[in-house]
């Protein structure tokens, strides 16, 4: 296959992925998994770049398309609308030569069985360049911030002084963070191993085992990854395990464990001193936890069950510590999952809040007197955070917040909220996470 033909195939595949997200509501991960085998291995990084970038800039790109087309494309040609967005993204946000972006995007329309639209694509992309459409400042907030209006409003309401910074961080590419198993090697020693491999990285002084790579790489290139020496985990997520274990106690529950990143960290830090139970309602996702533990050379009790119905799985022995990493809107990790901006709806927040409230109320009776429950979400919305924890504390006689941080180093990267602490997206290049530590009266 010629290089031009290969490039056209890549763009056609990217259009199918983007269209699956925008039109069919599939997650980006699922759509990529279903389609990426169609392109050569060496082209998959570019495929992901085009898909992620086009979805990050969805509203801006669609505003340009509306300006450039005399009339919208027909619904049956939605994949061509996605292809055109990918073409404009190449011209505005990548270093791909304009002639290659235009010619291979136009050719992709033929591979998508829309040859009659090839001329339209060619004309629109060339007009975009000729009229410098990218330089025109939009007055539409959705196009300016590349978020749906409801989410812009929600973030502005909850974080009026930080909203623009949050929206900008959501549209940035996320760095690759690593968690070093400090029970086996220090972060400094692992940095040396990375340098010997030719990988640039730096330590994060706020957290003992956190290392940030200068550029993302395949995990296969990470020294010691297959032996469990290091894991991929955002620095904000690495706050959970040491925070929970600071309170001591042997019996520990990770109530929503999959895919197992925080569970693995608990085992690395707690070692033989803790007896960890990992719970998840999805048996397939729990298998991922098991596979992760095998790589880490760790073990725990795995239970496939619904955390909100402990009568179906709990043995009656109280836990000293519970990690509730609650299902949420994931509005703090949009930079890693730009499809969230398109797939999430305001009604989802209400449904998720009901689930979060149910989980918290169901798990609290399982906690031993004097024990700690760490409530965690990767959301920046108060409806899933303070508005869950605050009413719970008010209604629960033996619950109070333990607002002592695990170490003073993390204070500067967190915002104090009414009932917890929030890491905002982009702070020290971390994801957005909410933490509230609750203690049960002795």
C-alpha positions in Angstrom: 0.0 0.0 0.0 1.4 3.4 -1.0 2.0 5.9 1.8 -0.8 8.2 0.5 -3.2 5.3 0.5 -2.1 4.4 4.0 -2.6 7.9 5.1 -6.1 8.0 3.6 -7.0 4.7 5.3 -5.8 6.2 8.7 -8.0 9.3 8.2 -11.0 7.2 7.2 -10.6 5.1 10.3 -10.3 8.2 12.5 -13.5 9.5 11.0 -15.3 6.2 11.8 -14.0 6.4 15.4 -15.1 10.0 15.9 -18.5 9.4 14.2 -19.1 6.4 16.6 -18.6 8.8 19.6 -20.5 11.8 18.3 -23.3 10.1 16.5 -23.6 6.7 18.2 -22.6 7.6 21.7 -19.8 5.0 22.0 -16.9 5.7 24.3 -13.6 6.7 22.6 -11.8 3.8 24.1 -14.4 1.3 22.8 -14.5 2.9 19.4 -10.7 2.9 19.1 -10.5 -0.7 20.2 -13.0 -1.7 17.5 -11.3 0.2 14.7 -7.6 0.6 15.3 -6.6 -2.8 13.9 -7.4 -1.4 10.4 -4.3 0.8 10.4 -0.7 -0.1 10.5 1.0 -0.3 13.9 3.3 2.6 13.1 0.2 4.8 12.3 -1.7 4.1 15.6 -0.2 7.0 17.5 -1.3 9.4 14.8 -4.7 7.8 14.7 -5.1 8.5 18.5 -3.8 12.0 18.1 -6.4 12.8 15.4 -9.3 11.2 17.3 -8.4 12.7 20.7 -7.7 16.1 19.2 -10.8 16.3 17.1 -13.0 15.4 20.0 -11.2 17.9 22.3 -11.9 20.7 19.8 -15.4 19.4 18.7 -17.4 22.6 19.3 -14.8 24.9 17.7 -14.4 22.6 14.6 -18.2 22.3 14.2 -18.5 26.1 14.3 -16.0 26.3 11.5 -17.9 23.7 9.5 -21.1 25.6 9.9 -19.4 28.7 8.5 -17.9 26.9 5.6 -20.8 24.8 4.4 -23.8 26.4 2.6 -26.0 23.7 4.1 -25.3 20.9 6.7 -24.4 17.5 5.5 -27.2 14.9 5.5 -27.5 12.7 8.6 -26.5 9.6 6.6 -23.2 11.4 5.8 -22.3 12.0 9.5 -19.0 10.1 9.0 -18.0 12.8 6.4 -18.8 15.5 8.9 -16.4 13.7 11.2 -13.9 13.4 8.4 -14.1 17.1 7.7 -13.6 17.9 11.4 -10.5 15.8 11.3 -9.3 17.6 8.2 -9.7 21.0 9.8 -8.1 19.8 13.0 -5.0 18.8 11.0 -4.8 22.2 9.4 -5.3 24.2 12.6 -3.6 22.1 15.3 -1.0 19.8 13.9 2.3 20.0 12.0 1.1 17.8 9.2 1.8 19.6 5.9 -1.3 21.2 4.5 -1.1 19.5 1.1 -0.9 16.0 2.8 -3.7 16.8 5.2 -6.0 17.9 2.3 -5.1 15.2 -0.2 -5.3 12.3 2.2 -8.5 13.5 3.9 -10.1 14.0 0.5 -9.0 10.5 -0.6 -10.4 9.1 2.7 -13.9 10.1 1.6 -13.6 7.6 -1.3 -12.6 4.9 1.1 -15.7 5.7 3.1 -17.8 5.2 0.0 -18.7 8.9 -0.4 -16.8 9.7 -3.6 -19.3 12.4 -4.6 -18.4 14.4 -1.5 -14.6 14.4 -2.3 -14.9 17.7 -4.2 -16.8 19.3 -1.4 -14.2 18.3 1.2 -11.4 19.6 -1.0 -13.1 22.9 -1.6 -14.0 23.4 2.1 -10.5 22.7 3.4 -8.9 25.0 0.8 -11.3 27.7 1.6 -10.5 27.3 5.3 -6.8 27.9 4.5 -7.5 30.7 2.0 -9.8 32.7 4.3 -7.8 32.0 7.5 -11.0 31.0 9.2 -9.1 29.9 12.3 -8.1 33.5 13.0 -11.8 34.6 13.5 -12.7 34.8 17.2 -16.0 33.2 17.9 -18.6 34.7 20.3 -20.1 31.3 21.0 -19.0 30.1 24.5 -19.2 26.4 23.4 -16.8 27.1 20.5 -14.5 29.3 22.7 -14.2 26.8 25.5 -14.9 23.6 23.6 -17.3 22.3 26.2 -21.1 21.9 26.2 -22.9 24.9 27.7 -24.4 23.0 30.6 -20.9 22.0 31.7 -19.5 25.4 31.3 -22.3 26.7 33.5 -21.8 24.0 36.1 -18.1 24.6 36.4 -18.5 28.4 36.5 -21.1 28.0 39.3 -18.9 25.7 41.4 -15.6 27.3 40.7 -16.2 30.9 39.7 -12.5 32.0 40.2 -11.0 28.9 38.6 -13.5 28.0 35.8 -11.5 29.3 32.8 -8.4 27.5 34.1 -10.3 24.3 34.5 -11.8 24.5 31.0 -8.4 25.2 29.5 -6.8 22.3 31.4 -9.6 20.0 30.2 -8.5 20.8 26.6 -4.8 20.2 27.2 -3.0 16.9 26.6 -2.3 15.0 29.8 1.2 14.0 30.8 2.1 10.4 31.6 2.5 9.8 35.3 4.1 6.8 36.9 3.9 5.3 40.3 7.0 3.6 41.5 6.7 0.7 44.0 8.8 2.3 46.7 8.9 -0.9 48.7 11.2 -2.2 46.0 13.0 0.8 44.6 13.2 4.5 45.3 11.9 7.1 42.9 15.5 8.4 42.5 16.8 4.9 41.6 14.0 4.5 39.1 14.7 7.9 37.5 18.2 6.6 36.9 16.9 3.5 35.2 14.7 5.7 33.0 17.7 7.9 32.0 19.7 4.8 31.2 16.9 3.8 28.9 16.9 7.2 27.2 13.6 8.4 28.8 13.5 11.9 30.3 11.4 12.2 33.5 11.2 14.1 36.8 10.2 13.4 40.3 7.2 15.0 42.0 8.3 16.0 45.4 4.8 16.2 46.8 4.5 12.4 46.5 7.1 9.9 47.3 6.7 7.5 44.4 5.4 9.9 41.7 7.4 10.3 38.5 6.3 12.3 35.4 7.6 11.4 31.9 8.6 14.2 29.6 6.7 12.4 26.8 4.2 9.5 26.9 5.6 6.1 25.8 4.4 2.6 25.5 4.4 0.7 28.8 6.6 -1.9 27.1 9.5 0.5 27.0 9.3 1.2 30.8 12.0 -0.6 32.7 10.5 -3.1 35.2 6.9 -2.6 34.1 6.3 -6.2 33.4 7.7 -7.1 36.8 5.5 -4.7 38.6 8.2 -2.2 39.5 6.2 0.7 38.2 2.6 1.4 37.2 0.9 4.1 35.2 -1.2 6.3 37.5 -1.9 10.0 37.6 -0.3 11.8 40.6 -3.7 13.0 41.9 -4.9 9.4 42.1 -1.7 8.4 44.0 -3.0 10.5 47.0 -5.6 8.0 47.9 -3.7 5.0 49.3 -1.3 6.9 51.7 -4.2 9.0 52.8 -6.4 6.0 53.7 -3.6 4.0 55.4 -2.5 6.9 57.5 -5.2 6.0 60.0 -3.8 2.5 60.5 -5.9 -0.7 60.8 -5.5 -4.1 59.2 -8.8 -4.9 57.5 -9.1 -2.7 54.4 -11.9 -2.5 51.8 -11.6 -1.1 48.3 -15.3 -0.8 47.5 -15.1 0.0 43.8 -11.8 -1.4 43.0 -11.6 -1.9 39.2 -9.3 -1.4 37.3 -7.1 -1.7 40.4 -4.7 1.2 40.4 -5.5 2.4 43.9 -5.8 -1.2 45.2 -2.3 -2.0 43.9 -1.0 1.1 45.6 -2.6 0.1 48.9 -0.8 -3.3 48.7 2.5 -1.7 47.8 2.3 0.6 50.9 0.6 -1.7 53.3 2.3 -5.0 52.4 1.7 -7.8 54.9 0.3 -5.3 57.4 -3.1 -5.1 55.7 -5.7 -7.6 54.7 -7.3 -6.1 51.6 -10.6 -6.9 50.1 -11.3 -5.6 46.6 -14.9 -5.3 45.5 -16.4 -4.6 42.1 -19.8 -5.2 40.6 -18.4 -6.0 37.2 -16.7 -9.5 37.0 -14.9 -8.6 33.8 -13.4 -5.5 35.3 -12.5 -7.5 38.4 -10.5 -9.8 36.2 -8.4 -6.7 35.2 -7.7 -6.1 38.9 -6.5 -9.7 39.2 -4.3 -9.4 36.1 -2.9 -6.1 37.5 -2.1 -7.8 40.9 -0.3 -10.7 39.0 2.0 -8.1 37.4 2.6 -6.4 40.7 3.2 -9.7 42.4 0.6 -8.9 45.0 -2.6 -10.6 46.2 -5.9 -9.7 47.8 -9.4 -11.1 48.3 -11.4 -10.3 45.2 -15.2 -10.2 45.4 -17.6 -9.6 42.5 -20.6 -7.9 44.2 -22.6 -4.7 44.5 -21.1 -2.5 47.2 -24.5 -0.9 47.9 -26.0 -4.3 49.0 -23.5 -5.5 51.6 -26.0 -8.1 52.9 -25.2 -10.1 49.7 -21.4 -10.3 50.3 -20.2 -9.0 53.7 -19.1 -11.5 56.3 -20.0 -9.2 59.2 -16.4 -8.4 60.3 -15.9 -4.6 60.4 -13.3 -2.9 58.2 -10.7 -0.6 59.7 -10.5 1.5 56.5 -12.7 1.8 53.5 -11.8 3.4 50.2 -14.9 4.5 48.3 -13.7 5.6 44.9 -17.3 6.3 43.8 -18.5 6.1 40.2 -18.8 9.7 39.0 -19.1 12.0 36.0 -15.3 11.9 35.5 -15.3 15.7 34.9 -11.9 15.9 36.5 -10.3 13.6 33.9 -11.7 15.1 30.7 -8.2 15.8 29.3 -7.6 12.0 29.3 -11.1 11.2 28.0 -12.4 14.1 25.8 -15.4 12.0 24.8 -16.8 12.7 28.3 -17.7 16.2 27.1 -20.0 14.7 24.4 -21.3 11.7 26.2 -22.2 13.1 29.6 -25.6 14.7 30.2 -26.9 16.9 33.1 -29.3 14.1 34.0 -26.3 11.8 34.5 -25.1 14.0 37.4 -28.4 13.5 39.3 -28.3 9.7 38.7 -24.7 9.5 39.8 -25.3 11.5 42.9 -28.1 9.1 43.9 -25.7 6.2 43.4 -22.9 7.9 45.4 -25.2 8.7 48.3 -26.4 5.1 48.3 -22.9 3.7 48.4 -21.8 6.0 51.2 -24.8 5.1 53.3 -24.5 1.4 52.6 -20.8 1.1 53.4 -20.7 3.3 56.6 -22.2 0.5 58.8 -19.3 -1.8 57.7 -16.7 0.6 59.2 -15.3 -0.2 62.7 -15.5 2.5 65.4 -12.4 4.7 65.0 -12.1 3.7 61.4 -11.7 5.9 58.3 -13.6 6.0 55.1 -12.0 8.0 52.2 -14.6 9.2 49.8 -13.0 9.9 46.3 -14.3 11.0 43.0 -12.6 12.2 39.8 -15.3 14.9 39.5 -15.0 18.7 40.0 -18.8 19.1 40.5 -20.1 19.9 44.0 -23.2 17.9 43.3 -21.0 14.7 43.5 -18.7 15.9 46.2 -19.5 18.4 49.0 -23.2 17.9 48.3 -22.9 14.2 49.0 -20.5 14.3 51.9 -21.9 17.3 53.8 -25.5 16.1 54.1 -24.2 12.6 55.1 -22.2 14.0 57.9 -25.1 16.1 59.1 -27.4 13.1 59.1 -25.0 10.6 60.6 -24.3 11.0 64.3 -21.1 9.0 64.4 -19.5 10.6 61.3 -17.1 13.5 61.2 -14.6 14.8 58.8 -10.9 14.2 59.5 -9.4 17.2 57.7 -5.8 16.4 58.6 -3.8 16.0 55.3 -1.5 13.0 54.9 1.4 15.4 54.6 1.9 19.2 54.4 3.4 19.0 50.9 0.1 18.3 49.3 -1.7 21.4 50.8 -0.4 23.7 48.1 -1.9 21.5 45.3 -5.4 21.2 46.8 -8.4 23.6 47.3 -10.1 23.3 50.6 -13.9 22.8 50.1 -16.8 22.7 52.6 -16.3 19.0 53.4 -13.1 18.0 51.7 -10.3 18.8 49.4 -10.2 19.3 45.6 -7.3 18.9 43.2 -8.3 20.9 40.2 -7.4 19.7 36.7 -4.1 21.0 35.5 -2.8 21.8 39.0 0.9 20.7 39.0 -0.2 18.9 35.7 -2.5 16.5 37.7 -6.0 15.3 37.0 -9.0 16.6 39.0 -9.8 14.6 42.1 -11.9 15.2 45.2 -11.1 13.7 48.6 -13.1 13.7 51.8 -11.8 11.6 54.8 -14.5 10.6 57.3 -13.9 9.2 60.7 -16.3 7.0 62.7 -16.6 7.9 66.4 -14.9 5.4 68.7 
